[in-house]
Amino acid sequence: MKTPSRRRATTALLVLLLATSSPAVLADAYADVRAELVAAYQAEDYAAMRVAADTALGARPEYPSALFNKALAEVLDGDTAAAMATLGRLVEKRIDLRLEDIESFAPLAEHPAWASYQAGIDAIRLPVGNATVVLTADRSDFIPEGIAVNAAGDIILGSIRHGQVLFLRSGMAETAIGPAGHWSVFGMRFDGDGGLWFASSRVPQYVGISDRSAYKAGLFRLNLRTLQVDQRARLPVADGSQVLGDLVIAGSTIYTTDSVDGPVYQYSIPEEAYSVLVSRGDFGSPQGLVLDESGEHLYVADYIGGLYRVALDDRRVEKVAVPRSVSDYGIDGLYRHGDRLIAIQNGIRPHRVTAFTLSDGGLAVDSAEILAMNLPEFDEPTLGTVVGDDFYFVANSHWNRFDADNNLPDDLSGPIVLRLKLSAHGSPER
């Protein structure tokens, strides 16, 4: 989102509240107290604003927007020392909210700790990672999201804008498959039987052929030999929006997340039927998901809640513990390489690819390593895939370029796919 370099605190507050939120309706304790916080701000009752900010952090511990609001309340209340301490927690997580551009934080420039804070921010803004560009496609209006890569290195991309599936085979011309009863193409996975399953949803950014049916989302299988969609599993219609954004396959079962409505579904391929694995309301905005090495648990990234593990036998949902110095918010794509979860985080700034090393039997993050950040090709990275010890991912989804009417500028680059070498660390994802 483009913003002017100077702004009033009201604008700053509202922008930062929304900037790291998901498209989901945030009907939870955090949303309730956020309304109290905004009301206190507008009434210039900064003591009450601080109370609300602390309550919000209780609802979503270490949530970047909540930390921003806490620091804002503290500086407006004249407590610059407390504000600097709060901002230090953001620096520790390597999160940069460009506070030097916000007028309300100007008093902090006189604080003795400001120079150290700014040095930390300058370090956060440096490029991280040695990613290789493996693909550029001259399709500026494609708007990539889903990606699959086979053992030969052939790349398949899905388009949000036009619902196309684009094949980019080594040494061969591009092949584009248009919509076949589906809409925007999100996550995709090979099924091991000559097929490619992908999640598809009818979102406002889609400009393909209008679907007059009531269906809004589903799973679709593309036969890689015939290049025809040969299976369609449309999600039963519910009230409100439904967006299936990612999936993972385990034998004859597909697990998929609804990032807006909230449930995690399992789809039986033989029975052609959906059932609910995790009910609506347990997650705020479930996004990426991946099986653990045993195949008995499913890791799910809640965009506004962090990392969770779901036991497939009894559907128990457990929060994965993370150190305070680590942020597990804003995860879009989620993958596994041995005992590390590889996450694309585009809900925190700067956007990054992070490797979370698991401990405590898979229920805690022992450490986190940023593998890529601030790379010149980045324009909201989204989804990826692990192939052996390589991680391929879409570097420039352009989701941040849509305006209020879902139009795009004319100067966009075509799809860019980057590859990161992952250190040998156990077996890759299933």
C-alpha positions as CSV (number, residue, x, y, z in Angstrom):
1,M,0.0,0.0,0.0
2,K,1.5,3.3,-1.0
3,T,1.4,6.0,1.7
4,P,2.6,9.5,2.0
5,S,5.8,10.1,4.0
6,R,4.1,12.1,6.6
7,R,0.7,11.5,8.1
8,R,-1.5,12.1,11.1
9,A,-1.5,9.5,13.9
10,T,-5.1,8.5,13.1
11,T,-4.1,7.4,9.7
12,A,-1.0,5.7,11.0
13,L,-3.0,3.8,13.6
14,L,-5.7,2.6,11.3
15,V,-3.2,1.7,8.5
16,L,-1.1,-0.4,10.9
17,L,-4.1,-2.1,12.4
18,L,-5.2,-3.2,9.0
19,A,-1.8,-3.8,7.3
20,T,-1.1,-7.1,9.0
21,S,-4.6,-8.3,9.3
22,S,-6.0,-11.1,7.1
23,P,-9.1,-10.7,4.9
24,A,-11.0,-12.7,7.4
25,V,-13.6,-11.2,9.7
26,L,-11.8,-10.9,13.0
27,A,-14.6,-11.9,15.4
28,D,-12.4,-12.5,18.4
29,A,-11.2,-10.9,21.7
30,Y,-8.6,-9.0,19.8
31,A,-11.1,-7.4,17.5
32,D,-13.3,-6.4,20.4
33,V,-10.5,-4.7,22.3
34,R,-9.1,-3.1,19.2
35,A,-12.4,-1.2,18.9
36,E,-12.0,0.0,22.5
37,L,-8.4,1.1,21.6
38,V,-9.5,3.1,18.6
39,A,-12.3,4.7,20.7
40,A,-9.8,5.7,23.4
41,Y,-7.5,7.1,20.8
42,Q,-10.2,9.2,19.2
43,A,-11.2,10.5,22.7
44,E,-7.5,11.3,23.4
45,D,-7.8,9.1,26.5
46,Y,-4.3,7.7,26.2
47,A,-4.2,6.0,29.6
48,A,-7.3,4.0,28.5
49,M,-5.6,3.4,25.2
50,R,-2.6,1.9,27.0
51,V,-4.9,-0.4,29.0
52,A,-6.6,-1.6,25.8
53,A,-3.3,-2.1,24.0
54,D,-2.1,-4.3,26.8
55,T,-5.3,-6.3,26.7
56,A,-4.9,-6.7,22.9
57,L,-1.5,-8.1,23.5
58,G,-2.9,-10.6,25.9
59,A,-5.4,-11.7,23.2
60,R,-2.6,-12.0,20.6
61,P,0.8,-12.2,22.3
62,E,3.6,-10.3,20.5
63,Y,1.3,-9.5,17.5
64,P,3.1,-6.8,15.5
65,S,0.1,-4.5,15.1
66,A,-0.6,-4.9,18.8
67,L,3.0,-3.9,19.7
68,F,2.7,-0.9,17.3
69,N,-0.5,0.2,19.1
70,K,1.1,-0.2,22.5
71,A,4.1,1.9,21.5
72,L,1.8,4.5,20.0
73,A,-0.3,4.7,23.1
74,E,2.8,5.0,25.3
75,V,4.3,7.8,23.2
76,L,1.0,9.7,23.1
77,D,0.8,9.3,26.9
78,G,4.3,10.9,27.2
79,D,6.0,7.7,28.3
80,T,8.8,7.6,25.7
81,A,10.9,5.2,27.7
82,A,8.1,2.6,27.6
83,A,7.6,3.2,23.9
84,M,11.2,2.6,23.2
85,A,11.1,-0.6,25.1
86,T,8.1,-1.8,23.1
87,L,9.7,-0.9,19.8
88,G,12.7,-2.9,20.9
89,R,10.5,-6.0,20.9
90,L,9.7,-5.4,17.3
91,V,13.4,-4.9,16.4
92,E,14.1,-8.2,18.2
93,K,11.7,-9.9,15.8
94,R,13.3,-8.1,12.8
95,I,10.0,-6.2,12.1
96,D,10.1,-2.8,10.5
97,L,6.9,-0.6,10.5
98,R,8.6,2.5,9.1
99,L,7.8,4.5,12.3
100,E,10.2,7.3,11.4
101,D,7.6,8.3,8.7
102,I,4.9,8.7,11.3
103,E,4.5,12.1,12.9
104,S,3.2,10.8,16.3
105,F,6.5,9.0,16.9
106,A,8.6,12.1,16.4
107,P,9.2,12.7,20.1
108,L,11.2,9.5,20.3
109,A,13.9,11.0,18.1
110,E,15.1,12.8,21.3
111,H,15.3,9.7,23.4
112,P,18.8,8.4,24.1
113,A,17.8,4.9,22.8
114,W,16.6,6.2,19.4
115,A,19.9,5.9,17.7
116,S,20.3,2.3,18.7
117,Y,16.8,1.6,17.6
118,Q,17.4,3.2,14.2
119,A,20.6,1.2,13.8
120,G,18.6,-1.9,14.4
121,I,16.1,-0.9,11.8
122,D,18.8,-0.1,9.2
123,A,20.2,-3.6,9.7
124,I,16.7,-5.1,9.2
125,R,16.4,-3.3,5.8
126,L,19.5,-5.0,4.4
127,P,19.0,-7.9,1.9
128,V,19.2,-11.4,3.3
129,G,19.7,-14.7,1.4
130,N,21.3,-16.0,-1.8
131,A,18.3,-16.9,-3.9
132,T,18.7,-17.8,-7.6
133,V,16.2,-16.6,-10.2
134,V,15.1,-19.7,-12.0
135,L,12.2,-18.3,-14.0
136,T,10.9,-15.0,-15.4
137,A,7.8,-15.0,-17.6
138,D,6.8,-12.2,-19.8
139,R,3.2,-12.2,-18.6
140,S,2.6,-9.0,-16.6
141,D,-1.1,-9.6,-16.0
142,F,-0.7,-13.2,-14.9
143,I,-0.5,-12.6,-11.2
144,P,1.0,-15.8,-9.9
145,E,0.1,-17.6,-6.6
146,G,0.3,-21.4,-6.7
147,I,3.5,-23.2,-7.8
148,A,4.5,-26.8,-8.4
149,V,7.9,-28.1,-9.6
150,N,8.6,-31.6,-10.7
151,A,11.8,-33.6,-10.4
152,A,12.9,-32.5,-13.9
153,G,12.7,-28.8,-12.8
154,D,9.6,-28.1,-14.9
155,I,7.6,-25.3,-13.3
156,I,3.8,-24.9,-13.1
157,L,2.2,-21.7,-12.0
158,G,-1.4,-20.8,-11.2
159,S,-2.9,-17.4,-11.9
160,I,-5.1,-15.4,-9.5
161,R,-6.1,-13.0,-12.2
162,H,-7.2,-15.3,-15.1
163,G,-7.5,-18.7,-13.6
164,Q,-4.8,-20.1,-15.9
165,V,-2.4,-22.9,-15.2
166,L,0.9,-22.2,-16.9
167,F,3.4,-24.9,-17.8
168,L,7.0,-23.8,-18.2
169,R,9.0,-26.9,-19.3
170,S,12.7,-26.8,-19.8
171,G,13.5,-26.0,-23.5
172,M,9.9,-25.9,-24.5
173,A,7.4,-23.2,-25.2
174,E,5.0,-22.1,-22.5
175,T,1.6,-23.9,-22.3
176,A,-1.3,-22.2,-20.7
177,I,-4.5,-24.0,-19.6
178,G,-7.5,-21.8,-19.2
179,P,-10.3,-22.1,-16.6
180,A,-12.3,-25.4,-16.8
181,G,-15.0,-24.7,-14.3
182,H,-12.6,-23.2,-11.8
183,W,-11.6,-19.7,-10.9
184,S,-8.4,-18.2,-9.4
185,V,-5.7,-20.8,-8.9
186,F,-4.1,-21.0,-5.4
187,G,-2.0,-23.8,-3.9
188,M,-1.2,-26.9,-5.9
189,R,0.2,-30.4,-5.3
190,F,1.1,-33.4,-7.3
191,D,-0.8,-36.6,-6.4
192,G,1.8,-39.1,-7.5
193,D,-0.5,-40.6,-10.0
194,G,0.0,-38.3,-13.0
195,G,-2.2,-35.5,-11.6
196,L,-1.9,-32.0,-10.2
197,W,-4.6,-31.0,-7.6
198,F,-5.1,-27.3,-7.0
199,A,-7.3,-25.1,-4.8
200,S,-9.4,-22.6,-6.6
201,S,-11.7,-19.8,-5.4
202,R,-13.8,-17.1,-6.9
203,V,-12.2,-13.9,-5.5
204,P,-12.8,-10.3,-6.5
205,Q,-9.4,-10.1,-8.2
206,Y,-10.5,-12.8,-10.7
207,V,-11.4,-11.5,-14.1
208,G,-12.1,-14.7,-15.9
209,I,-15.4,-16.0,-17.3
210,S,-18.2,-15.3,-14.8
211,D,-19.5,-18.4,-13.0
212,R,-23.2,-18.0,-12.4
213,S,-23.4,-20.9,-10.0
214,A,-23.5,-20.6,-6.3
215,Y,-20.2,-22.3,-5.9
216,K,-17.3,-20.2,-4.6
217,A,-14.4,-22.6,-4.1
218,G,-13.2,-26.1,-4.7
219,L,-10.4,-28.6,-5.4
220,F,-9.6,-29.5,-9.0
221,R,-7.4,-32.2,-10.6
222,L,-5.4,-31.5,-13.7
223,N,-4.4,-34.7,-15.7
224,L,-0.8,-34.0,-16.6
225,R,-0.9,-36.3,-19.6
226,T,-4.0,-34.9,-21.2
227,L,-3.8,-31.4,-19.7
228,Q,-7.5,-31.6,-19.0
229,V,-9.2,-31.1,-15.7
230,D,-10.7,-34.5,-14.9
231,Q,-11.9,-34.1,-11.3
232,R,-13.9,-31.3,-9.8
233,A,-14.6,-31.2,-6.0
234,R,-16.6,-28.1,-5.4
235,L,-16.9,-27.0,-1.8
236,P,-20.5,-27.1,-0.5
237,V,-21.8,-23.5,-0.3
238,A,-21.9,-21.7,3.0
239,D,-23.0,-18.2,3.9
240,G,-20.4,-15.5,3.3
241,S,-17.1,-15.8,1.5
242,Q,-15.2,-19.1,1.0
243,V,-11.6,-19.1,-0.2
244,L,-9.7,-22.4,-0.3
245,G,-6.1,-21.1,-0.5
246,D,-3.8,-24.1,0.0
247,L,-3.8,-27.9,0.2
248,V,-1.7,-30.9,1.1
249,I,-2.2,-34.5,-0.1
250,A,-1.9,-37.6,2.1
251,G,-2.8,-40.8,0.1
252,S,-6.4,-40.5,-0.9
253,T,-7.1,-37.6,1.4
254,I,-6.6,-33.9,0.7
255,Y,-6.4,-31.4,3.5
256,T,-7.3,-27.8,2.6
257,T,-7.7,-24.5,4.4
258,D,-10.4,-21.9,4.0
259,S,-8.6,-18.6,4.8
260,V,-11.7,-16.5,5.0
261,D,-14.5,-18.7,6.5
262,G,-12.0,-20.4,8.8
263,P,-12.4,-24.2,8.7
264,V,-9.8,-26.8,7.7
265,Y,-11.4,-29.5,5.5
266,Q,-10.4,-33.0,4.6
267,Y,-11.6,-34.3,1.2
268,S,-11.8,-38.0,0.5
269,I,-10.9,-38.6,-3.2
270,P,-12.6,-42.0,-3.4
271,E,-15.8,-40.9,-1.6
272,E,-15.8,-37.5,-3.3
273,A,-16.8,-35.9,-0.1
274,Y,-15.7,-33.1,2.2
275,S,-15.7,-33.3,6.0
276,V,-14.6,-30.8,8.6
277,L,-11.2,-31.4,10.3
278,V,-11.0,-28.2,12.3
279,S,-14.2,-26.2,12.8
280,R,-14.9,-22.6,11.9
281,G,-13.8,-20.3,14.8
282,D,-10.8,-22.3,15.9
283,F,-8.5,-20.4,13.5
284,G,-8.8,-16.8,12.4
285,S,-7.4,-17.2,8.9
286,P,-5.8,-20.6,8.2
287,Q,-3.4,-20.5,5.3
288,G,-0.5,-22.8,4.6
289,L,-0.4,-26.4,5.9
290,V,2.0,-29.3,5.8
291,L,2.2,-32.8,7.3
292,D,4.8,-33.8,9.9
293,E,7.3,-36.5,9.1
294,S,5.1,-39.2,10.7
295,G,2.1,-38.2,8.7
296,E,0.1,-38.2,12.0
297,H,-0.1,-34.4,12.4
298,L,-0.8,-31.4,10.3
299,Y,0.9,-28.1,10.9
300,V,-1.4,-25.2,10.0
301,A,-0.4,-21.5,9.7
302,D,-3.0,-19.2,11.1
303,Y,-2.3,-15.8,9.5
304,I,-3.4,-14.0,12.7
305,G,-2.7,-16.7,15.2
306,G,0.7,-18.2,14.4
307,L,1.6,-21.9,14.1
308,Y,-0.5,-24.8,15.2
309,R,-0.4,-28.6,15.1
310,V,-3.5,-30.7,14.5
311,A,-3.5,-34.4,15.4
312,L,-5.3,-36.2,12.6
313,D,-6.5,-39.1,14.8
314,D,-8.5,-37.1,17.4
315,R,-8.4,-33.6,15.7
316,R,-6.7,-32.1,18.8
317,V,-5.4,-28.5,18.0
318,E,-2.3,-27.4,19.9
319,K,-0.4,-24.1,19.6
320,V,3.3,-24.4,18.7
321,A,5.3,-22.4,21.2
322,V,7.7,-19.8,19.8
323,P,10.4,-17.7,21.6
324,R,9.6,-14.1,22.2
325,S,12.3,-13.1,19.7
326,V,10.5,-14.9,16.9
327,S,7.4,-14.0,15.1
328,D,5.2,-16.7,13.6
329,Y,2.5,-14.3,12.4
330,G,1.6,-13.5,8.8
331,I,2.5,-16.9,7.4
332,D,1.1,-17.6,3.9
333,G,2.9,-20.7,2.5
334,L,4.1,-23.4,4.9
335,Y,6.3,-26.4,4.0
336,R,8.6,-28.8,5.7
337,H,12.3,-29.8,5.2
338,G,13.3,-32.4,7.8
339,D,12.6,-30.9,11.3
340,R,12.3,-27.4,10.0
341,L,9.1,-25.6,8.8
342,I,9.8,-23.3,5.9
343,A,7.4,-20.4,5.9
344,I,6.7,-17.5,3.6
345,Q,5.7,-14.6,5.8
346,N,4.0,-11.7,3.9
347,G,1.9,-10.5,6.8
348,I,4.9,-8.9,8.6
349,R,7.4,-6.4,7.3
350,P,9.7,-6.9,5.7
351,H,8.4,-10.0,3.8
352,R,10.6,-13.0,4.3
353,V,11.2,-16.7,4.0
354,T,11.8,-18.2,7.4
355,A,13.0,-21.6,8.6
356,F,11.6,-22.6,12.0
357,T,13.5,-25.4,13.7
358,L,11.2,-27.6,15.8
359,S,11.8,-29.1,19.2
360,D,9.8,-30.5,22.1
361,G,8.4,-33.3,19.9
362,G,7.3,-30.8,17.3
363,L,5.3,-28.5,19.6
364,A,7.9,-25.8,20.0
365,V,10.2,-23.7,17.8
366,D,13.7,-23.9,19.0
367,S,15.1,-21.3,16.7
368,A,14.3,-19.4,13.5
369,E,16.5,-18.4,10.6
370,I,15.5,-15.8,7.9
371,L,16.5,-17.4,4.6
372,A,15.5,-14.5,2.3
373,M,14.4,-11.0,3.0
374,N,14.5,-7.6,1.1
375,L,15.5,-9.2,-2.2
376,P,15.0,-7.0,-5.3
377,E,12.7,-9.5,-6.9
378,F,10.3,-9.4,-3.9
379,D,6.8,-8.0,-4.5
380,E,4.8,-9.9,-1.9
381,P,6.1,-13.5,-2.1
382,T,3.3,-16.1,-1.6
383,L,3.6,-19.8,-2.1
384,G,6.4,-22.3,-2.8
385,T,7.4,-25.9,-2.9
386,V,10.2,-28.1,-1.5
387,V,12.0,-30.3,-4.0
388,G,14.8,-32.3,-2.4
389,D,17.0,-29.7,-0.8
390,D,15.7,-26.8,-2.9
391,F,12.9,-24.4,-2.1
392,Y,11.2,-22.8,-5.1
393,F,8.8,-19.9,-4.5
394,V,6.8,-17.2,-6.2
395,A,8.6,-13.9,-5.5
396,N,6.2,-11.4,-6.9
397,S,2.5,-12.1,-6.5
398,H,1.6,-8.4,-6.7
399,W,-1.3,-8.8,-4.2
400,N,-0.2,-5.5,-2.7
401,R,-0.7,-3.7,-6.1
402,F,-4.5,-4.1,-6.4
403,D,-6.3,-0.9,-5.8
404,A,-9.7,-0.5,-4.1
405,D,-11.5,-1.5,-7.3
406,N,-9.2,-4.5,-7.9
407,N,-7.4,-2.9,-10.8
408,L,-3.6,-3.2,-11.3
409,P,-1.0,-0.8,-12.6
410,D,0.5,-1.2,-16.1
411,D,4.1,-1.5,-15.1
412,L,4.1,-4.9,-13.3
413,S,6.8,-7.4,-13.9
414,G,5.9,-10.9,-15.0
415,P,6.1,-13.9,-12.7
416,I,9.5,-14.5,-11.0
417,V,10.4,-17.8,-9.4
418,L,13.3,-17.9,-7.0
419,R,15.2,-20.9,-5.6
420,L,16.9,-21.3,-2.2
421,K,19.3,-24.0,-1.3
422,L,18.2,-25.6,2.0
423,S,20.9,-27.2,4.1
424,A,20.6,-31.0,4.5
425,H,18.4,-31.3,7.5
426,G,16.6,-34.6,7.4
427,S,14.0,-35.7,4.9
428,P,11.9,-33.2,2.9
429,E,8.2,-32.8,3.1
430,R,5.7,-35.5,2.0
